[in-house]
Structure formats: structure tokens, C-alpha cells
């Protein structure tokens, strides 16, 4: 259970996509307070730099968004309104690439800069080019949103750079066929096969040389260099706030202090404080965030006693944990467990 919690709570998703969900809901007439009610997220938090969200945080927002809009195909809507610029340097690399083959290879290599829960794999035969995705974390009840959003995003990017609808594509999705399957057909412009073992897009090799009308060699080199720098940072653990959060999440015997975290990251205490400040956060804020998420996870997803949860989170005094919990969530641990959210 602890391992599952770690995976669900690991920072892995660029906050841009949560912002897009909120923006869509505001266009539908909802205010920020209504949108974020019950999500345990704050608008200021989503706007604070580029601190990645966890799958659990995104899932809470998506459940709320689906309940408000009553639109179970919300992923198709969000993917359809996501502009190329929302993908940062990856977006600029895509629109400036020379042809569709380079676009797809670039997407495969750098998708995890924005979304780290899937691994994109490409393969090619004499006749077909295939883009498939391996699920790195159990996506649970947001699987349809994520895969439908990724699907429409990929198709929209292809449309943007080629200025034509290349729809001789075979689409397979690893989700059960929904009652609204016809919406997929309308949005994608081609048949969609459900209940597949994995996400897969397959297209004729002949379309790969389709030139990108927005190609720009200089912009492509610059954007690609930026993507490679970001990928090296990600391979080294990601942004510093992400590394600290993962360090705290992975701790099995109490939480390491500021000096211990700094030492594990091969830097001084002062440097750690300064660099986290640049990212708009602090060690204490990250520690509180990890504790909050784990506290809610244990209460809502397990039957672990409140006293044991307090101990696991580093509180020797259960009453102190309860006071802190009330400050975090405005209710007692028992109230949250009983569903009084």
C-alpha cells in the first residue's frame, strides 16, 4: 500500500494541464472556488512556477471537473483546446520540425518532459509506423481522460504542422468501449478501437515525409537543445523541488531533515534553500505537502488507525497530528475518514 501511495503521490505531471482544465471550467461559468472545492488544490499553487503535480492531485481535479461539467469525454475537450505553446519547448520543437517523421520521433523522445506516467515507444516496418504507450503507473479512474487527451493532442499536433487532416490512422485505446464512443469517432475523424491492450496509433509509412508548413531549422535547433537540457535534468531527478518531494516520499524511516536532504543532493543547506526559493517553495512547504497527501491517502484509501498514521508521518503525539490535520483540511482525521469532506 505504501508503494502504491508513493507512485500515486510522486510529482509527474506538468501543472500546465491542470491549469487548462481550470481554464476550461471557467469558460463553462464556474469560478475558482467552485472548481477546486474538495480537490485540496489551490489556484496559487497551480500557478506557482512549474511544480509538477502527482497523479493523485490531478485525479481529484479531474473527478471534480467531470462532476461539474457532466462530460465523461472531458479529455477529448481538453486535448482539443490545448495549444501547441502549452507544451513549452516541446511544442516549439514540434511546430518547427521539418517533416512528420521528425515530429513523431520528437514527441516520442520528449513527452515525458510534460507527462511522466507513460513511456512512448515507436516502431516502423516497410508499411506502417506505430506510436504506442506503456503505462508506467496505474492510471485508475483517470485512464480514459489521460488517453483521450493524449490522443486528441497528438492528432491536433499532426494537423497543425501538416495543415491537413491525416486520418488514415488506426487508433487503439486501452479503455472499455464507453456509451459515448461515437464522440470519439466525431472528434478523431476515423474509427477508434476500444478494449485494446495498449494505446496505439498506426499510420502508413508513406505519410511520414509530409513536410511541416511551419518548419524552421533555427527554431528547431534551439527548441531541441532546450528539450535535451530538460531531459538531462529529468534523468538527474527533475526539478529540485521534485527531487526533494521524491526523497521525502521514499523515506521509510522518518523524514530526513533539511541538512540530510541537502547532503543527499550534494549541496549545502544554504544552496538548497536558495534554489528551492527560486522554484517558489521551501523544504518545509514540500514536507508539509508530502505529509498532507499521505495523511489523506491513508485515511481515505486504507484502514490504518489514526494513531499509526500519525506515527508514520513523524508525529509522536496523536493530538498534535490532529491539530495539524485540522489546520490543513479544516476537519479532524476521523471526519475525513467518515466522508465528511
C-alpha positions, 0 to 999 in steps of 0.5 A, spaced: 500 500 500 505 504 501 508 503 494 502 504 491 501 511 495 508 513 493 507 512 485 500 515 486 503 521 490 510 522 486 510 529 482 509 527 474 505 531 471 506 538 468 501 543 472 500 546 465 494 541 464 491 542 470 491 549 469 487 548 462 482 544 465 481 550 470 481 554 464 476 550 461 471 550 467 471 557 467 469 558 460 463 553 462 461 559 468 464 556 474 469 560 478 475 558 482 472 556 488 467 552 485 472 548 481 477 546 486 472 545 492 474 538 495 480 537 490 485 540 496 488 544 490 489 551 490 489 556 484 496 559 487 499 553 487 497 551 480 500 557 478 506 557 482 512 556 477 512 549 474 511 544 480 509 538 477 503 535 480 502 527 482 497 523 479 493 523 485 492 531 485 490 531 478 485 525 479 481 529 484 481 535 479 479 531 474 473 527 478 471 534 480 471 537 473 467 531 470 462 532 476 461 539 474 461 539 467 457 532 466 462 530 460 465 523 461 469 525 454 472 531 458 479 529 455 477 529 448 475 537 450 481 538 453 486 535 448 482 539 443 483 546 446 490 545 448 495 549 444 501 547 441 505 553 446 502 549 452 507 544 451 513 549 452 519 547 448 516 541 446 511 544 442 516 549 439 520 543 437 514 540 434 511 546 430 518 547 427 520 540 425 521 539 418 517 533 416 512 528 420 517 523 421 521 528 425 515 530 429 513 523 431 520 521 433 520 528 437 514 527 441 516 520 442 523 522 445 520 528 449 513 527 452 515 525 458 518 532 459 510 534 460 507 527 462 511 522 466 506 516 467 507 513 460 513 511 456 512 512 448 515 507 444 515 507 436 516 502 431 516 502 423 516 496 418 516 497 410 508 499 411 506 502 417 509 506 423 506 505 430 506 510 436 504 506 442 504 507 450 506 503 456 503 505 462 508 506 467 503 507 473 496 505 474 492 510 471 485 508 475 479 512 474 483 517 470 485 512 464 480 514 459 481 522 460 489 521 460 488 517 453 483 521 450 487 527 451 493 524 449 490 522 443 486 528 441 493 532 442 497 528 438 492 528 432 491 536 433 499 536 433 499 532 426 494 537 423 497 543 425 504 542 422 501 538 416 495 543 415 491 537 413 487 532 416 491 525 416 486 520 418 488 514 415 490 512 422 488 506 426 487 508 433 487 503 439 485 505 446 486 501 452 479 503 455 472 499 455 468 501 449 464 507 453 456 509 451 459 515 448 464 512 443 461 515 437 464 522 440 470 519 439 469 517 432 466 525 431 472 528 434 478 523 431 475 523 424 476 515 423 474 509 427 477 508 434 478 501 437 476 500 444 478 494 449 485 494 446 491 492 450 495 498 449 494 505 446 496 505 439 496 509 433 498 506 426 499 510 420 502 508 413 509 509 412 508 513 406 505 519 410 511 520 414 515 525 409 509 530 409 513 536 410 511 541 416 508 548 413 511 551 419 518 548 419 524 552 421 531 549 422 533 555 427 527 554 431 528 547 431 535 547 433 534 551 439 527 548 441 531 541 441 537 543 445 532 546 450 528 539 450 535 535 451 537 540 457 530 538 460 531 531 459 538 531 462 535 534 468 529 529 468 534 523 468 538 527 474 531 527 478 527 533 475 526 539 478 529 540 485 523 541 488 521 534 485 527 531 487 526 533 494 518 531 494 521 524 491 526 523 497 521 525 502 516 520 499 521 514 499 523 515 506 521 509 510 524 511 516 522 518 518 523 524 514 530 526 513 531 533 515 533 539 511 541 538 512 540 530 510 536 532 504 541 537 502 547 532 503 543 527 499 543 532 493 550 534 494 549 541 496 549 545 502 543 547 506 544 554 504 544 552 496 538 548 497 534 553 500 536 558 495 534 554 489 528 551 492 526 559 493 527 560 486 522 554 484 517 558 489 517 553 495 521 551 501 523 544 504 518 545 509 512 547 504 514 540 500 514 536 507 508 539 509 505 537 502 508 530 502 505 529 509 498 532 507 497 527 501 499 521 505 495 523 511 489 523 506 491 517 502 491 513 508 485 515 511 481 515 505 484 509 501 486 504 507 484 502 514 490 504 518 488 507 525 489 514 526 494 513 531 499 509 526 498 514 521 500 519 525 506 515 527 508 514 520 508 521 518 513 523 524 508 525 529 509 522 536 503 525 539 496 523 536 493 530 538 498 534 535 497 530 528 490 532 529 491 539 530 495 539 524 490 535 520 485 540 522 489 546 520 490 543 513 483 540 511 479 544 516 476 537 519 479 532 524 482 525 521 476 521 523 471 526 519 475 525 513 475 518 514 467 518 515 466 522 508 465 528 511 469 532 506 
